[in-house]
Amino acid sequence: MSKYFYQCNDCGAKYQSNEVTYLCPKCEKHNTPTMPPKGVLKTHYNYEEIKAKYPKVELFKQLEKKAWIDVLPIKSVESFPKLKVGNNPMYHFDTIEGKKLTFELYFKDDSQNPTYSFKDRASVLVSAFAKENNIETIVAASTGNAGSSLAGLCAANNQKAIIFVPKAAPLAKLTQIIMYGAKIVPVDGTYDNAFDLSVEATKQFGWYNRNTAFNPFTIEGKKTVSFEIFSNLKEKSPDFVFVPVGDGVIISGVYKGFEDLLNLGIIEKMPTIVCVQSDKSKNIVANLENEDFVSYPSSTIADSISVDIPRNFYMAKKFIKDFAGHGLLVTDEEIMQASKILSRNTGLFSEPAATTSFAGVLKYMRENKIPKGAKVVTMLTGSGLKDLKSVQPLLDMPAPIKPDVNELKRIF
């Protein structure tokens, strides 16, 4: 019997399976290309059995000691690629722009993963599952980060990766994919076009698909950040977690991790999780109160969260509504300003998509929405080196001077 089972986010149907499983077969039949897919599966474990396995006071430490294997859909940590994914630092800063903060501000820095993005948390688990099931080829659609992540982790685990990318994907991310030895397939279209083609290829060729909001284990990989945040805070829950959001999978992973801790009796309440989007790619926040989904064209500078049809919309919305989360829109100008403030105050350089979360924190600060003493975690999900082109307008590069000390004196 499997140690986990799936439950459909939409119809509630449960499925027990050790085989490769993607969407709920009942709901998948009704999906259309112009709407977010229904039938995304959530992975559940026998939480009561896990609780009975360890003394209550030692439960979290025992789970952490075993690399969370009790609440992951694989059999052994030996199946992971050799590269270190996760266990990244969380930094505490008490001043911003010279002003003392009235709350505790933390930055969870996932740019320190092997391919410099949060997406490694999903890829490492998908790769491990594939290894345990003798699967050699893994496919994904990506605007860049997920593709370079899968390519790098597959290279480390002796697996073949095939990556479908939209033609507008940033060069730095495409370079990573190619350098890792993956097969890259540029698609003359959007991310959604690349996604649909990769799913069709999965059906035609039998490849294992890593796509977010299609493969349920991407959420399981991403949830590990919540376990780490709890550990980083010395086994205390944060009050707020600000998450940059595009297709809704990262925020669903953050929720799922804390939900697992709730189910295990380790925490008593869900943190307030803030879904932060650019107002130029607002398809989750703008639809939180809508009965029917409406797609707004996306054109944000934060390419990794620029999504017309968020693939994990229904699960993300359900989490946000069930646990009283917040939806927040920021402008691209606020994102770029946040990038500058973040870098010069902390030494952390994040791509615009990642810095969107900090733009949300700054907006809450301006509006006095963060209570005194609150523990606030800001998710930084990708390195600034991933997208140098976007930050070029922020740069004021000085002209070269003659090698003369008098010229130097003139500057200073």
C-alpha positions in Angstrom: 0.0 0.0 0.0 1.3 3.5 -0.9 2.2 5.8 1.9 0.3 8.6 0.2 -2.9 9.2 -1.8 -4.2 11.9 -4.1 -7.3 14.0 -3.7 -8.7 16.2 -6.5 -8.7 19.9 -5.6 -12.0 20.4 -7.4 -14.3 17.3 -7.2 -12.7 15.8 -4.1 -12.2 12.3 -5.6 -9.4 10.3 -4.0 -6.9 8.1 -5.8 -4.5 5.5 -4.5 -1.6 4.9 -6.9 2.1 4.1 -7.0 2.1 4.8 -10.7 2.7 8.1 -12.6 -0.3 10.2 -12.0 -1.1 13.7 -13.2 -4.6 15.3 -13.2 -7.9 13.9 -11.9 -9.3 11.9 -14.8 -12.9 13.0 -14.1 -12.1 16.7 -14.1 -9.4 16.7 -16.8 -12.0 15.7 -19.5 -13.7 19.1 -19.1 -10.6 21.3 -19.4 -10.2 23.8 -22.2 -7.1 25.7 -23.4 -8.6 29.1 -22.5 -9.3 28.4 -18.8 -7.1 27.3 -15.9 -7.2 23.5 -15.7 -9.2 21.7 -13.1 -8.3 18.4 -11.5 -5.0 19.3 -10.0 -4.2 16.7 -7.3 -3.1 17.3 -3.7 -0.9 14.6 -2.1 -2.0 13.4 1.4 -0.2 11.2 3.9 -1.3 9.1 6.9 -0.7 11.9 9.4 -2.0 10.0 12.4 0.4 7.1 11.6 3.3 9.6 11.4 2.3 11.2 14.7 2.3 7.8 16.4 5.7 7.1 15.0 7.6 9.7 17.1 7.1 11.3 20.5 5.2 14.6 20.1 8.0 16.8 21.5 10.4 15.2 19.0 8.1 15.0 16.0 9.4 18.0 14.0 13.1 17.3 14.8 12.7 13.7 13.7 11.0 14.6 10.5 13.8 17.2 9.8 16.5 14.7 10.7 15.2 12.3 8.1 15.0 15.1 5.4 11.2 15.0 5.5 11.0 11.6 3.9 7.9 10.7 5.9 5.9 13.4 4.2 7.4 13.1 0.7 6.2 10.7 -2.0 9.5 8.9 -2.4 11.2 6.0 -0.6 14.7 7.1 0.0 16.9 10.2 0.3 19.4 8.3 -1.8 17.2 8.9 -4.8 17.9 12.6 -4.7 20.5 14.1 -7.1 23.9 14.8 -5.4 23.5 18.6 -5.5 22.3 20.3 -2.4 18.7 21.7 -2.8 17.0 23.6 0.0 18.3 24.2 3.5 19.0 27.8 2.3 19.7 30.6 4.7 17.0 33.0 6.0 18.4 36.4 6.8 17.1 38.8 9.5 17.3 42.6 8.9 16.1 45.2 11.4 16.6 48.3 9.3 15.7 49.3 5.7 16.9 52.6 4.2 18.3 53.6 7.5 15.0 53.3 9.4 14.6 50.9 12.3 11.8 48.4 11.6 9.0 47.8 14.1 8.6 44.2 13.0 11.0 41.3 12.4 11.9 41.1 8.7 13.3 37.9 7.2 14.4 37.0 3.7 14.4 33.3 2.6 17.0 33.2 -0.1 16.3 30.4 -2.6 18.7 31.9 -5.1 21.3 29.7 -3.4 19.9 26.5 -4.9 22.1 24.8 -7.5 20.5 26.5 -10.5 19.8 29.7 -8.5 16.0 29.4 -8.2 13.2 28.1 -6.0 12.3 25.7 -8.8 15.0 23.3 -7.8 12.8 22.2 -4.8 10.3 20.8 -7.3 12.8 19.4 -9.8 14.8 17.5 -7.2 11.7 15.6 -6.0 10.5 14.9 -9.5 14.0 13.6 -10.4 14.1 11.4 -7.3 10.7 9.9 -8.1 11.8 9.3 -11.7 14.9 7.5 -10.5 12.9 5.2 -8.1 10.6 4.3 -11.0 13.3 3.8 -13.6 12.2 6.8 -15.7 15.0 8.2 -17.9 13.4 11.1 -19.7 11.7 14.1 -18.0 10.0 16.9 -20.0 8.9 20.4 -18.9 7.6 23.7 -20.3 9.2 26.8 -18.9 9.8 30.5 -19.2 13.3 29.7 -18.1 13.7 28.9 -14.4 11.9 25.6 -14.2 13.6 24.5 -17.4 17.1 25.3 -16.2 16.3 23.7 -12.9 15.1 20.5 -14.4 18.1 20.4 -16.8 20.6 20.9 -14.0 19.1 18.4 -11.6 18.7 15.8 -14.4 22.4 16.3 -15.3 23.3 15.6 -11.6 21.1 12.5 -11.6 22.1 11.0 -15.0 18.7 11.6 -16.6 17.6 13.2 -19.9 15.7 16.5 -19.8 13.7 18.0 -22.7 12.6 21.6 -22.2 10.0 23.5 -24.2 10.4 27.3 -23.9 8.5 30.2 -25.4 10.5 32.3 -27.8 10.6 35.3 -25.4 12.4 33.4 -22.6 15.5 35.3 -21.2 18.8 34.4 -22.7 20.5 33.7 -19.4 18.0 31.0 -18.5 18.2 29.4 -22.0 22.0 29.4 -21.7 21.7 27.4 -18.5 19.4 24.9 -20.1 21.8 24.3 -23.0 24.9 24.2 -20.8 23.4 21.5 -18.6 23.1 19.3 -21.7 19.3 19.3 -22.0 17.4 19.2 -25.3 15.8 22.6 -25.8 12.7 23.1 -27.9 11.9 26.7 -28.6 8.2 27.3 -29.3 6.9 30.1 -31.5 4.3 31.2 -28.9 3.7 31.8 -25.2 4.4 29.8 -22.1 0.9 28.4 -22.4 1.6 27.1 -25.9 4.8 25.5 -24.7 3.0 23.9 -21.8 0.3 22.4 -24.0 2.8 21.1 -26.5 4.8 19.4 -23.7 1.7 17.7 -22.4 0.9 16.4 -25.9 4.5 15.2 -26.2 4.1 13.4 -22.8 1.1 11.5 -24.2 2.7 10.8 -27.5 6.1 9.7 -26.3 5.5 8.5 -22.8 8.0 11.0 -21.2 7.6 11.9 -17.5 6.2 15.5 -17.2 7.5 17.9 -14.5 5.0 20.7 -15.4 3.7 22.7 -12.4 0.0 22.3 -11.8 0.1 19.1 -13.8 2.6 16.9 -11.9 1.4 17.0 -8.2 4.9 16.4 -6.9 6.0 19.9 -7.9 3.8 21.2 -5.0 5.3 18.5 -2.7 8.8 19.7 -3.5 8.0 23.3 -3.0 6.3 22.8 0.3 9.7 22.0 2.0 10.4 25.7 2.2 7.6 26.0 4.8 9.3 23.3 6.9 12.6 25.2 6.7 11.0 28.6 7.6 9.5 27.0 10.7 12.9 25.5 11.6 14.7 28.8 10.8 12.4 30.6 13.3 13.4 28.1 16.0 10.1 26.1 15.6 7.9 29.1 15.6 5.4 30.1 12.8 5.8 33.4 11.0 2.9 35.9 11.1 3.2 36.8 7.4 4.8 35.2 4.4 5.0 37.3 1.2 5.1 35.2 -1.9 5.6 36.3 -5.6 2.9 34.6 -7.6 2.5 33.7 -11.3 0.8 30.3 -11.9 0.0 29.7 -8.3 2.2 26.7 -7.6 4.8 28.2 -5.3 2.1 29.8 -3.1 0.2 26.4 -3.1 3.5 24.7 -2.0 3.9 27.2 0.8 0.4 26.6 2.0 0.7 22.8 1.7 3.8 22.8 3.8 2.2 24.7 6.6 -1.0 22.6 6.2 1.1 19.4 6.7 2.4 21.0 9.9 -1.2 21.7 11.0 -2.2 18.1 10.2 0.7 16.8 12.2 -0.3 19.0 15.2 3.1 20.8 15.0 1.5 24.2 14.5 -1.9 25.5 15.6 -2.7 28.1 12.9 -1.8 29.0 9.4 0.3 32.1 8.9 -1.2 35.0 6.9 0.2 34.3 3.4 0.2 37.3 1.0 -0.2 36.5 -2.7 1.8 39.3 -4.5 1.4 39.9 -8.2 2.3 42.6 -10.7 -0.8 44.6 -11.8 0.4 43.7 -15.3 0.0 40.0 -14.5 -2.8 39.8 -12.0 -4.8 36.7 -13.0 -5.0 35.2 -9.6 -5.5 38.3 -7.4 -8.0 39.8 -9.8 -10.1 36.6 -9.8 -10.2 35.9 -6.1 -13.7 37.2 -5.8 -14.9 36.3 -9.3 -17.3 33.4 -9.8 -16.0 32.9 -13.3 -12.3 33.2 -14.3 -11.4 36.1 -16.5 -8.0 36.2 -18.1 -6.2 39.6 -18.3 -3.3 39.9 -20.8 0.1 39.8 -19.0 3.0 42.1 -19.8 5.0 42.5 -16.6 8.7 43.1 -16.5 8.8 40.2 -14.1 8.9 37.5 -16.7 8.9 34.4 -14.4 5.5 35.4 -13.0 4.0 36.7 -16.3 1.1 34.3 -16.8 -2.2 34.7 -18.8 -3.7 31.5 -17.6 -2.4 30.5 -14.1 -2.3 26.7 -14.2 -2.8 26.3 -10.5 -5.4 29.0 -10.1 -8.1 26.9 -8.5 -5.9 25.3 -5.8 -4.2 28.6 -5.0 -7.6 30.4 -4.8 -8.9 27.6 -2.5 -5.9 27.9 -0.2 -6.1 31.7 0.0 -9.9 31.7 0.7 -9.8 28.8 3.2 -7.0 30.2 5.2 -7.8 33.9 5.0 -4.8 34.8 2.9 -4.3 38.2 1.2 -4.1 39.2 -2.5 -2.0 42.2 -3.3 -1.1 44.0 -6.6 2.1 46.1 -7.1 3.2 48.0 -10.1 6.2 47.2 -12.2 7.7 50.5 -11.0 7.3 49.3 -7.4 8.9 46.0 -8.3 12.0 47.7 -9.8 12.2 50.1 -6.9 12.0 47.2 -4.5 14.9 45.5 -6.4 17.1 48.5 -5.9 16.2 48.9 -2.2 16.7 45.2 -1.5 20.1 45.1 -3.1 21.6 48.2 -1.5 20.2 47.4 1.9 20.9 43.7 2.2 23.4 42.6 -0.5 20.7 40.3 -1.9 20.3 40.6 -5.7 17.0 39.0 -6.9 15.4 38.9 -10.3 12.3 41.1 -10.6 9.9 38.2 -10.3 11.4 37.3 -6.9 11.6 40.9 -5.7 7.8 41.2 -6.3 7.3 39.8 -2.8 9.5 42.5 -1.2 7.6 45.1 -3.2 4.5 43.7 -1.4 6.2 44.1 2.0 7.2 47.7 1.2 3.6 48.5 0.2 2.2 47.0 3.4 4.8 49.1 5.3 3.6 52.3 3.6 0.0 51.4 4.4 0.9 50.5 8.1 -0.5 47.0 7.7 2.2 45.1 9.5 1.7 44.9 13.3 4.5 45.8 15.6 6.6 42.8 16.5 5.2 40.6 13.7 7.5 38.0 12.1 7.5 38.7 8.3 9.1 36.3 5.8 9.8 37.5 2.3 10.4 34.8 -0.3 13.2 35.5 -2.7 12.8 32.9 -5.4 15.5 33.6 -8.0 18.9 35.2 -8.5 19.1 38.6 -10.2 21.7 37.2 -12.5 18.8 35.3 -14.2 17.5 38.4 -15.8 20.0 41.2 -16.1 18.2 42.9 -19.0 15.2 43.9 -16.8 17.3 45.9 -14.3 19.3 47.8 -16.9 17.1 50.9 -16.5 18.2 51.1 -12.8 21.9 51.3 -13.7 23.8 54.6 -13.9 27.1 53.4 -15.3 29.7 56.2 -15.0 32.0 57.0 -17.9 35.6 55.9 -17.7 38.2 58.3 -16.4 41.9 58.8 -17.3 44.4 56.9 -15.1 45.1 60.1 -13.2 44.6 60.8 -9.5 43.4 64.3 -10.2 40.6 62.9 -12.3 39.8 60.6 -9.3 39.7 63.7 -7.0 37.3 65.3 -9.4 34.8 62.5 -8.9 35.1 62.2 -5.1 
